[in-house]
Amino acid sequence: MSAPRRPANPFRVLLTHVNFRRFWVGQTLSLIGTWMQSMAVGWLALDLSNSPFVVGVVVACSALPILLFSLVAGVLVDRTDKLRLVQLAQVLLLVDAVLLWWFTWRGSLGIPALIGLVLFGGLVVSVEIPARQSLMIDLVGRDDLRDAIALNSSGFNLARIIGPPIGAAIIARWGIAWCFFVNAASYLTVLVGLWLIQLPPRVIEPPATSPWEGLRDGVRYVHGDHRLRGLVETIAVFAILCTPTLALMPVLARDQLQLGPGGYGVLLSAVGIGGMCGALALAASSPRLRRGRLLMRSQYALAALIFLVALSRWPTLTYVLLLGTGFVLIVNSALGNTMMQAIAPDEFRGRLMSVYSLIVVGLPQVVGAFAAGGVARWLGIGWTLAASAGLMAVYGRWAFGRYPQLREL
């Protein structure tokens, strides 16, 4: 007798796993504040310096610690209580937001101090991301992991839709400092959810190797598993090649579509709405869905959509294309995360998620954003996006030929 079909309800995991529900509600509310702060930091950097280059430096500094320290953080995650580590990280991020609010409100925050606080926040996030991602399986179990990751992505995109407009309204009415204050208050929601989570006590064996040996073992494990190595390479390349579309959105709006700030906001919202729909669609899909084949098709679809965005000169058409881009982008990202965690044994999960944060957050924001800006200055926005789409298609063809087992995962 075949197993009963699971209802196609994208919110089923929230209804059946109370720990995940507590986490998801608090995390989503907190992410609204995070998006407000992200927008406010860029605005404040421009206000203090009047230099787009300085804005780029500040944004890159937020991801630089992830690039430098995420692999080391993965070793810490595998040797520590993940829930307690996430709780501590959220407290430190609250402190960072309070300091941003205090110094901005007093008018005593300069660019060096802003960079220092952004670096501190990035350092905390370099530990928080792998700890939070590896905690997911403890909240829902292995069978519901894909749906939980997809729903987590939907909360991220919902916050991306809601946060920036609220932040813009707060800046217009009360000033930049109060975006940081609201973000600090939003951390209370995720902390309440985290403190309410009840998990069986985790037995942590004393490490038999040094942290350096633990890091080396994690890298060897990824390199030694042909499926994992193929996934890591594919996810990293596509994340970097997607960067121009997201990082250069203001240039696309102003130079190619002749839009003002309002139109730029609509472009961002289109990506967020598409991403939320993609996450919910993935959460509602059949558990028998062949993830590897869907990953391959989503990557080809992403290349095609970005190429069409590069050609488009009509705002309405670009809005529609970016809806599709956001949809496919989140499906691709959530599938990559799920497939990596499905392969990983528990003893390597933190280190594997640190690799994931490195290739999805650190490399694209630090390396990809700077490279995209340089190429766009030379080729222009349209040719830059077209080139990235072409490289995606060519690399995807090569990668799925080199790693055919990915299609069978």
C-alpha positions as CSV (number, residue, x, y, z in Angstrom):
1,M,0.0,0.0,0.0
2,S,1.4,3.4,-1.0
3,A,1.8,6.1,1.6
4,P,-1.1,8.6,1.9
5,R,-0.6,11.8,-0.1
6,R,0.4,14.7,2.0
7,P,-1.9,17.7,1.7
8,A,-0.6,20.5,-0.6
9,N,-0.7,23.1,2.1
10,P,2.3,25.3,2.1
11,F,1.7,26.2,5.8
12,R,1.4,22.6,7.0
13,V,4.8,22.6,8.7
14,L,3.7,25.6,10.7
15,L,0.6,23.8,11.8
16,T,2.3,20.5,12.8
17,H,5.6,21.7,14.4
18,V,5.0,24.1,17.3
19,N,8.8,24.8,17.7
20,F,9.1,25.8,14.1
21,R,6.0,27.9,14.3
22,R,7.4,29.8,17.3
23,F,10.7,30.3,15.4
24,W,9.2,31.3,12.1
25,V,6.8,33.9,13.5
26,G,9.5,35.6,15.6
27,Q,12.1,35.4,12.8
28,T,9.8,36.9,10.2
29,L,8.8,39.8,12.3
30,S,12.4,40.4,13.2
31,L,13.5,40.3,9.5
32,I,11.1,43.2,8.8
33,G,13.3,45.3,11.1
34,T,16.5,43.8,9.5
35,W,15.4,45.0,6.1
36,M,14.6,48.4,7.5
37,Q,18.1,48.6,9.0
38,S,19.7,47.4,5.8
39,M,18.1,50.2,3.9
40,A,18.8,52.8,6.6
41,V,22.5,51.8,6.8
42,G,23.0,52.5,3.0
43,W,21.1,55.7,3.3
44,L,23.1,56.9,6.3
45,A,26.4,56.0,4.6
46,L,25.4,58.1,1.6
47,D,24.2,60.9,3.9
48,L,27.5,61.0,5.8
49,S,29.8,60.6,2.8
50,N,27.9,61.7,-0.3
51,S,30.0,59.0,-2.0
52,P,28.5,55.9,-3.8
53,F,31.9,54.2,-3.4
54,V,31.7,54.6,0.4
55,V,28.2,53.1,0.3
56,G,29.6,50.1,-1.6
57,V,32.3,49.7,1.0
58,V,29.8,49.8,3.9
59,V,27.6,47.2,2.2
60,A,30.6,45.0,1.4
61,C,31.8,45.2,5.1
62,S,28.5,43.7,6.2
63,A,29.4,40.5,4.3
64,L,33.2,40.5,4.7
65,P,33.2,38.7,8.1
66,I,31.0,36.0,6.5
67,L,33.6,35.6,3.8
68,L,36.4,35.4,6.3
69,F,35.0,33.6,9.3
70,S,32.0,31.4,8.2
71,L,34.1,28.2,7.8
72,V,35.5,28.6,11.3
73,A,32.0,29.4,12.6
74,G,30.8,26.1,11.2
75,V,33.3,24.2,13.5
76,L,31.9,26.2,16.5
77,V,28.3,25.3,15.5
78,D,29.1,21.6,15.3
79,R,30.7,21.7,18.8
80,T,28.0,23.9,20.6
81,D,24.3,23.8,21.4
82,K,22.9,25.4,18.2
83,L,19.8,26.8,19.9
84,R,21.8,28.6,22.6
85,L,24.2,29.9,19.9
86,V,21.3,31.4,17.9
87,Q,19.9,33.0,21.0
88,L,23.2,34.6,21.9
89,A,23.7,35.8,18.3
90,Q,20.3,37.5,18.3
91,V,21.1,39.2,21.6
92,L,24.3,40.6,20.2
93,L,22.5,41.8,17.0
94,L,20.0,43.6,19.3
95,V,23.0,45.3,21.0
96,D,24.4,46.3,17.6
97,A,21.1,47.8,16.5
98,V,20.8,49.7,19.8
99,L,24.3,51.2,19.4
100,L,23.5,52.2,15.8
101,W,20.3,53.9,17.1
102,W,22.1,55.6,20.0
103,F,25.0,57.1,18.1
104,T,22.9,58.1,15.1
105,W,20.3,59.8,17.4
106,R,23.1,61.7,19.2
107,G,24.6,62.7,15.8
108,S,28.0,61.3,16.7
109,L,28.2,58.5,14.2
110,G,30.8,58.9,11.5
111,I,31.8,56.6,8.7
112,P,34.6,54.8,10.6
113,A,32.2,54.0,13.5
114,L,29.5,53.0,11.1
115,I,31.9,50.5,9.4
116,G,32.9,49.2,12.8
117,L,29.4,48.5,13.8
118,V,28.5,46.9,10.4
119,L,31.6,44.7,10.7
120,F,30.6,43.6,14.2
121,G,27.1,42.8,13.0
122,G,28.6,40.8,10.1
123,L,30.8,38.9,12.4
124,V,27.8,37.8,14.5
125,V,25.9,36.9,11.4
126,S,28.8,34.7,10.2
127,V,28.0,32.5,13.2
128,E,24.3,33.0,13.3
129,I,23.5,31.9,9.7
130,P,25.1,28.3,9.9
131,A,23.7,27.9,13.4
132,R,20.2,28.9,12.4
133,Q,20.3,26.8,9.2
134,S,21.5,23.7,10.9
135,L,19.0,24.2,13.7
136,M,16.1,23.7,11.2
137,I,16.3,19.9,11.1
138,D,16.0,19.9,14.9
139,L,12.7,21.9,14.7
140,V,10.9,19.9,12.0
141,G,12.8,16.6,11.4
142,R,14.4,15.4,8.1
143,D,11.1,14.6,6.3
144,D,9.8,18.2,6.5
145,L,13.1,19.9,6.1
146,R,12.5,21.0,2.5
147,D,9.1,22.6,3.4
148,A,10.6,24.3,6.4
149,I,13.4,25.9,4.4
150,A,11.0,27.0,1.8
151,L,8.7,28.6,4.4
152,N,11.7,30.3,5.9
153,S,12.5,31.8,2.5
154,S,8.9,33.0,2.2
155,G,9.2,34.8,5.5
156,F,12.4,36.4,4.3
157,N,10.8,37.6,1.1
158,L,7.7,38.8,3.0
159,A,9.9,40.9,5.2
160,R,11.8,42.2,2.1
161,I,8.4,43.4,0.7
162,I,7.2,45.1,3.9
163,G,10.4,46.3,5.6
164,P,11.8,48.9,3.1
165,P,8.5,50.9,2.7
166,I,8.1,51.0,6.4
167,G,11.7,52.1,6.8
168,A,11.2,54.8,4.2
169,A,8.2,56.2,6.0
170,I,10.0,56.2,9.3
171,I,13.0,58.0,7.8
172,A,10.7,60.6,6.3
173,R,8.7,61.2,9.5
174,W,11.2,60.7,12.3
175,G,14.7,60.2,10.9
176,I,17.2,57.4,10.1
177,A,18.0,56.7,13.8
178,W,14.5,55.4,14.5
179,C,14.8,52.6,11.9
180,F,17.6,51.2,14.0
181,F,15.5,51.6,17.1
182,V,12.5,49.7,15.5
183,N,15.0,47.0,14.4
184,A,16.3,46.6,17.9
185,A,12.8,46.2,19.2
186,S,12.0,43.6,16.5
187,Y,14.7,41.3,17.9
188,L,12.6,40.9,21.0
189,T,10.1,38.9,18.8
190,V,12.6,36.4,17.7
191,L,14.1,36.1,21.1
192,V,10.7,35.3,22.7
193,G,10.2,32.6,20.0
194,L,13.6,31.1,20.6
195,W,13.2,31.0,24.4
196,L,9.8,29.2,24.0
197,I,11.4,26.4,21.8
198,Q,11.7,23.2,23.7
199,L,14.1,20.6,22.3
200,P,15.6,17.4,23.9
201,P,18.9,18.1,25.6
202,R,21.7,17.8,23.1
203,V,24.6,15.6,24.1
204,I,27.8,17.2,22.9
205,E,30.7,14.9,22.9
206,P,34.1,16.5,23.8
207,P,35.9,17.2,20.5
208,A,38.6,14.6,19.6
209,T,40.3,17.0,17.3
210,S,41.5,20.7,17.4
211,P,39.3,23.4,15.7
212,W,41.8,23.6,12.8
213,E,41.5,19.8,12.3
214,G,37.7,20.1,12.5
215,L,37.8,22.7,9.8
216,R,40.0,20.6,7.6
217,D,37.8,17.6,8.1
218,G,34.8,19.5,7.0
219,V,36.5,20.8,3.8
220,R,37.7,17.3,3.1
221,Y,34.2,15.9,3.5
222,V,32.8,18.4,1.0
223,H,35.6,17.8,-1.4
224,G,35.4,14.0,-1.1
225,D,31.7,13.7,-1.7
226,H,31.2,14.1,-5.5
227,R,27.5,15.2,-5.0
228,L,28.3,17.8,-2.4
229,R,31.3,19.2,-4.4
230,G,29.0,19.5,-7.5
231,L,26.3,21.3,-5.4
232,V,28.7,23.7,-3.8
233,E,30.3,24.6,-7.1
234,T,27.0,25.1,-8.8
235,I,25.3,27.1,-6.1
236,A,28.4,29.3,-5.7
237,V,28.7,30.1,-9.4
238,F,25.0,30.8,-9.8
239,A,24.9,33.0,-6.7
240,I,27.8,35.1,-8.0
241,L,26.3,35.4,-11.5
242,C,22.9,36.5,-10.0
243,T,24.6,39.3,-8.1
244,P,24.6,41.9,-11.0
245,T,20.8,41.7,-11.3
246,L,20.2,42.4,-7.6
247,A,23.2,44.7,-6.8
248,L,22.8,46.8,-9.9
249,M,19.0,47.3,-9.6
250,P,19.3,51.1,-9.0
251,V,21.3,51.4,-12.3
252,L,18.8,49.2,-14.1
253,A,16.0,51.4,-12.9
254,R,17.6,54.8,-13.7
255,D,19.8,54.1,-16.8
256,Q,17.9,51.5,-18.7
257,L,14.3,52.0,-17.7
258,Q,14.4,55.7,-16.9
259,L,12.6,55.2,-13.6
260,G,12.9,57.3,-10.4
261,P,13.1,56.1,-6.8
262,G,9.4,55.0,-6.8
263,G,10.0,52.7,-9.8
264,Y,13.1,51.3,-8.2
265,G,11.0,50.4,-5.2
266,V,8.6,48.6,-7.4
267,L,11.4,46.6,-9.0
268,L,12.6,45.5,-5.6
269,S,9.0,44.6,-4.5
270,A,8.5,42.5,-7.7
271,V,11.6,40.4,-6.8
272,G,10.3,40.0,-3.2
273,I,6.7,39.1,-4.2
274,G,8.0,36.5,-6.8
275,G,10.3,35.0,-4.2
276,M,7.5,34.7,-1.6
277,C,5.3,33.0,-4.2
278,G,8.2,30.6,-5.2
279,A,8.8,29.6,-1.6
280,L,5.1,28.9,-1.0
281,A,4.9,26.9,-4.2
282,L,7.9,24.8,-3.2
283,A,6.5,24.2,0.3
284,A,3.2,23.0,-1.2
285,S,4.8,20.7,-3.9
286,S,4.9,16.9,-3.7
287,P,7.6,15.3,-1.5
288,R,8.2,13.0,-4.5
289,L,9.4,15.9,-6.6
290,R,12.8,15.2,-8.1
291,R,14.8,18.0,-6.5
292,G,17.9,17.6,-8.7
293,R,16.0,17.9,-12.0
294,L,14.0,20.9,-10.6
295,L,17.3,22.5,-9.6
296,M,18.7,22.1,-13.1
297,R,15.6,23.5,-14.7
298,S,15.3,26.4,-12.3
299,Q,18.9,27.4,-13.1
300,Y,18.3,27.4,-16.8
301,A,15.0,29.4,-16.3
302,L,16.9,31.9,-14.2
303,A,19.5,32.4,-16.9
304,A,16.7,33.0,-19.5
305,L,14.8,35.4,-17.3
306,I,17.9,37.5,-16.5
307,F,18.7,37.6,-20.3
308,L,15.2,38.9,-21.0
309,V,15.6,41.6,-18.2
310,A,18.8,42.7,-19.9
311,L,16.9,43.2,-23.2
312,S,13.8,44.9,-21.8
313,R,13.3,48.6,-22.1
314,W,9.7,48.6,-20.9
315,P,9.1,49.0,-17.1
316,T,5.9,46.9,-17.1
317,L,7.6,44.0,-18.9
318,T,10.6,44.2,-16.5
319,Y,8.3,44.1,-13.5
320,V,6.8,40.8,-14.8
321,L,10.2,39.4,-15.6
322,L,11.5,40.2,-12.1
323,L,8.5,38.5,-10.5
324,G,9.5,35.4,-12.4
325,T,13.2,36.0,-11.5
326,G,12.3,36.2,-7.8
327,F,10.2,33.1,-8.0
328,V,12.9,31.0,-9.6
329,L,15.7,32.4,-7.5
330,I,14.1,31.4,-4.2
331,V,13.1,27.9,-5.6
332,N,16.8,27.5,-6.7
333,S,18.2,28.7,-3.4
334,A,15.9,26.6,-1.2
335,L,16.5,23.5,-3.2
336,G,20.2,23.9,-3.0
337,N,20.0,24.3,0.8
338,T,17.7,21.3,1.2
339,M,19.8,19.1,-1.0
340,M,23.0,19.9,0.9
341,Q,21.3,19.2,4.3
342,A,19.8,16.0,3.0
343,I,23.2,14.7,2.2
344,A,25.0,15.9,5.3
345,P,25.3,13.8,8.4
346,D,24.6,15.6,11.7
347,E,28.2,15.8,12.8
348,F,29.1,17.9,9.7
349,R,25.8,19.9,9.4
350,G,27.1,23.1,11.0
351,R,30.3,23.1,8.8
352,L,28.2,22.4,5.7
353,M,25.9,25.3,6.4
354,S,28.9,27.5,7.0
355,V,30.0,26.6,3.5
356,Y,26.5,27.5,2.3
357,S,26.5,30.9,3.9
358,L,30.0,31.5,2.4
359,I,28.9,30.7,-1.1
360,V,25.4,32.3,-1.0
361,V,26.1,35.4,1.1
362,G,29.8,36.1,1.5
363,L,31.2,35.5,-2.0
364,P,28.3,37.2,-3.9
365,Q,28.1,40.3,-1.8
366,V,31.9,40.9,-1.5
367,V,33.3,39.5,-4.7
368,G,30.3,39.5,-7.0
369,A,29.0,43.0,-6.2
370,F,32.4,44.7,-6.8
371,A,33.0,42.7,-10.0
372,A,29.5,43.6,-11.2
373,G,30.0,47.3,-10.6
374,G,33.3,47.2,-12.5
375,V,31.9,45.3,-15.5
376,A,28.8,47.5,-15.7
377,R,31.0,50.6,-15.7
378,W,32.8,49.2,-18.7
379,L,30.0,47.4,-20.6
380,G,26.8,49.1,-19.3
381,I,24.0,47.5,-17.4
382,G,22.3,45.7,-20.3
383,W,25.5,43.9,-21.6
384,T,26.5,43.1,-18.0
385,L,23.2,41.3,-17.3
386,A,23.2,39.6,-20.6
387,A,26.8,38.3,-20.1
388,S,25.9,37.0,-16.6
389,A,22.9,35.1,-18.1
390,G,25.0,33.7,-20.8
391,L,27.6,32.4,-18.4
392,M,24.9,30.9,-16.3
393,A,23.5,28.9,-19.2
394,V,27.0,27.8,-20.4
395,Y,28.1,26.8,-16.9
396,G,24.9,25.0,-16.1
397,R,25.2,22.9,-19.2
398,W,28.8,22.0,-18.2
399,A,28.1,21.4,-14.5
400,F,25.2,19.1,-14.9
401,G,27.2,17.2,-17.5
402,R,30.2,16.9,-15.1
403,Y,27.9,16.0,-12.1
404,P,25.1,13.9,-13.6
405,Q,24.2,12.5,-10.2
406,L,22.9,15.9,-9.2
407,R,19.9,15.3,-11.4
408,E,19.0,12.1,-9.5
409,L,19.0,13.7,-6.0
